[in-house]
Amino acid sequence: MTKPIIVDSHCHLDFPDFEGEISELITNAENAGVMRMVTICTRLKNEPTVRAIAETYNSVYYAAGTHPMSASEEPLATVDQLIKIAEHPKMVGIGETGLDYHYTAESASIQKKSLRIHVTAARETGLPLIIHSRAADGDMIEILQDEYKKGPYKCVMHCFSSSLELAKVTLGLGFYLSMSGIVTFKKSQDLRDIFAIAPIEKILVETDSPYLSPDPFRGKRNEPAYTAYTAQVGAKIFDLEYKDFAVQTTKNFNQLFSKAAL
């Protein structure tokens, strides 16, 4: 029986955890019904490596930006630089970018500057902005709303695990929320409740692999194939059959990441 087709909207195939195993990982993913994945470049100096992975595998697309936790260690990206990278046919998103005050609050100022540069690039290219947000809800709300007033842009809150307030604000702007393996954890009922109030049309699924393995693989290396386990929990949250949840989230991915739509 053919498995329902789903998409891993956020993974990191260039990370050392996967060295020498990418072909096997993609085979595993396809066997699980994960027929497309977006691998994310977190430091622009690594963009050629990430791009090469997308060029090698038909099912892989990529996004590029400067991760907030790296913002103080890397040269500040420019809008023109991001626009130029976005010309590649398999480059489908801007980021991940955002704010992380959990580990790197000391670099908040440069993170905010970097975030606004990425927003501008997303607005000018029409590609979706990919946001990482941790322990920074107040500043995140302020910047996303302020930038939206300057002109609309598309956005996904990757690996969403923040507050109800941030969820409501971003959904109100027409943005998407992406589920990671965190929603499968026993102690994540509050997060599942937040997802449950979102429109199903605004939900994506992801692994963030090699991190955040869903149950029953928690604590082990994550991989794109495990998107299916998160999607199974997602289906329960929305009281849907797995195949229907898969169809809807794939449709959502095509809507947001239109450059990667099939």
C-alpha positions in Angstrom: 0.0 0.0 0.0 1.4 3.4 -1.0 2.1 5.7 2.0 0.5 9.2 2.0 2.9 11.8 0.6 4.2 14.4 3.1 6.9 17.1 3.1 9.7 17.7 5.6 9.7 21.5 5.4 12.9 22.0 7.5 15.9 19.8 8.0 19.7 20.2 8.0 21.2 17.6 5.6 24.6 19.4 5.5 25.3 18.9 9.2 28.1 16.5 10.2 25.6 14.1 11.8 24.6 13.0 8.3 28.0 12.9 6.6 28.3 10.1 4.1 24.6 9.1 4.6 22.5 11.5 2.6 21.5 9.0 -0.1 20.4 6.5 2.5 18.5 9.2 4.4 16.6 10.2 1.3 15.7 6.6 0.5 14.5 6.2 4.1 12.4 9.4 3.7 10.8 8.3 0.4 10.0 4.9 1.9 8.1 6.8 4.7 6.2 8.9 2.2 8.4 12.0 2.6 8.9 12.9 -1.1 10.2 16.5 -0.7 12.4 18.1 1.9 13.9 21.6 2.4 17.4 21.6 3.8 18.4 24.8 5.6 21.6 26.7 5.4 22.3 28.5 8.7 25.6 30.2 7.8 25.9 31.8 4.4 29.5 30.6 4.0 28.1 27.1 3.8 25.6 27.9 1.1 27.6 26.3 -1.7 27.6 23.0 0.2 23.8 23.1 0.9 23.1 24.1 -2.6 25.1 21.2 -3.9 22.9 18.8 -1.9 19.8 20.3 -3.5 21.3 20.0 -6.9 22.2 16.4 -6.4 18.8 15.1 -5.2 15.6 15.8 -7.0 13.5 15.6 -3.8 15.7 18.2 -2.0 15.2 22.0 -2.1 17.1 24.5 0.1 16.8 27.8 1.9 19.6 30.1 3.1 20.2 32.7 5.8 22.0 33.4 9.0 20.8 31.7 12.1 20.2 34.1 15.0 22.6 32.1 17.2 25.3 32.6 14.6 24.5 36.3 13.9 27.3 37.7 16.0 29.9 35.2 14.5 29.1 35.7 10.8 29.4 38.7 8.5 26.1 40.5 8.4 24.1 39.3 5.3 23.0 41.9 2.8 19.7 42.1 1.0 21.4 42.0 -2.3 23.4 38.9 -1.3 20.2 37.0 -0.3 18.4 38.1 -3.5 21.3 36.8 -5.6 21.3 33.4 -3.9 17.5 33.3 -4.3 18.0 33.2 -8.1 18.9 29.6 -7.9 15.9 27.4 -9.1 16.0 25.2 -6.0 16.5 28.0 -3.4 13.0 28.3 -2.0 13.1 30.3 1.3 14.9 33.0 3.2 16.4 31.9 6.5 16.4 30.5 8.9 16.7 33.8 10.7 15.0 35.1 13.8 15.7 35.7 17.5 17.1 33.4 20.1 17.5 34.9 23.6 17.7 31.6 25.4 21.3 31.0 24.6 22.5 34.2 22.8 20.6 37.1 24.4 23.9 39.1 24.5 23.7 39.4 20.7 20.1 40.6 20.6 21.0 43.8 18.8 22.8 42.2 15.9 20.1 39.5 15.8 17.4 42.1 15.3 19.3 43.8 12.6 19.9 40.5 10.8 16.3 39.6 11.1 15.1 42.8 9.4 17.6 42.3 6.5 16.1 38.8 5.9 12.6 40.2 6.1 13.4 42.7 3.4 14.9 40.0 1.2 11.8 37.9 1.7 9.6 40.8 0.8 11.6 41.6 -2.4 12.0 38.0 -3.6 8.5 36.8 -2.7 10.0 33.8 -1.0 8.8 32.7 2.5 10.7 33.9 5.5 11.8 31.0 7.8 11.7 32.2 11.5 13.5 30.7 14.5 12.1 32.2 17.7 13.1 31.2 21.2 12.6 33.2 24.4 12.1 36.4 22.4 8.3 36.7 21.9 8.0 40.4 22.7 10.7 41.6 20.3 9.6 39.0 17.6 6.0 40.3 17.7 7.2 43.9 17.5 9.5 43.3 14.5 7.2 41.1 12.5 4.3 43.5 12.8 6.5 46.6 12.2 7.9 45.0 9.1 4.5 43.9 7.8 3.4 47.5 7.9 6.2 48.3 5.5 4.9 45.7 3.0 3.5 42.2 3.2 5.7 39.1 3.1 5.2 35.3 3.5 6.5 33.6 6.6 6.6 30.3 8.5 7.3 30.0 12.2 9.6 27.0 12.1 9.6 24.5 14.9 6.9 26.5 16.6 7.0 26.1 20.4 6.4 29.6 21.7 3.4 31.3 23.3 -0.2 31.5 22.4 0.2 35.2 21.9 2.9 34.8 19.3 0.8 32.1 17.6 -2.2 34.4 17.4 -0.2 37.4 16.1 1.6 35.4 13.4 -1.5 33.6 12.3 -3.2 37.0 12.2 -0.6 38.2 9.7 -1.4 35.1 7.6 1.8 33.3 8.5 2.2 29.5 9.0 3.1 27.4 12.0 5.3 24.4 11.6 5.1 21.3 13.8 8.3 19.5 14.9 8.8 16.4 17.0 8.2 18.5 20.1 4.4 18.1 19.6 4.8 14.3 20.2 6.3 14.7 23.6 4.1 13.8 26.6 4.7 17.1 28.3 3.8 19.2 25.2 0.0 19.3 25.7 0.0 23.1 26.0 1.7 23.2 22.6 -0.7 20.8 21.1 -3.5 23.0 22.4 -2.0 26.0 20.6 -1.8 24.1 17.3 -5.4 23.0 17.7 -6.6 26.6 17.5 -4.8 27.3 14.3 -6.5 26.9 10.9 -5.4 23.6 9.4 -4.6 25.5 6.2 -1.7 27.2 8.0 0.1 24.1 9.3 3.3 22.6 8.1 5.3 19.6 9.4 9.1 19.3 9.8 11.9 17.4 11.5 14.6 20.1 12.2 16.7 17.0 11.8 19.2 16.0 13.1 17.5 17.5 16.2 14.2 17.0 18.0 13.4 13.4 17.2 9.7 12.7 17.7 8.6 9.9 20.0 9.5 7.0 19.9 13.0 8.2 18.8 13.4 11.0 21.3 17.0 11.4 22.3 18.3 9.8 19.1 19.4 11.4 15.9 16.4 12.7 13.9 16.0 12.3 10.1 13.5 13.3 7.4 11.7 10.0 7.4 10.5 10.7 11.0 8.3 13.5 9.7 5.7 10.8 9.5 5.6 10.4 13.3 5.1 14.1 13.9 2.4 14.1 11.2 0.6 11.2 12.9 0.3 13.3 16.1 -0.7 16.3 14.0 -3.5 14.3 12.5 -4.8 13.5 15.9 -4.6 17.2 17.0 -6.9 18.1 14.1 -9.1 15.0 14.4 -8.2 13.9 10.9 -7.2 10.7 9.2 -3.4 10.6 8.6 -3.9 10.6 4.8 -6.1 13.7 5.0 -3.6 15.5 7.2 -0.8 14.6 4.8 -2.8 15.9 1.9 -3.6 19.2 3.6 -0.1 19.9 4.9 1.4 19.1 1.5 -1.1 21.5 -0.1 -0.1 24.1 2.5 3.6 23.6 1.7 2.9 24.1 -2.0 1.0 27.3 -1.2 3.8 28.8 0.9 6.8 27.3 -0.8 5.4 27.9 -4.3 8.8 27.6 -5.9 9.0 24.0 -4.7 5.4 23.1 -5.6 4.9 20.1 -7.7 
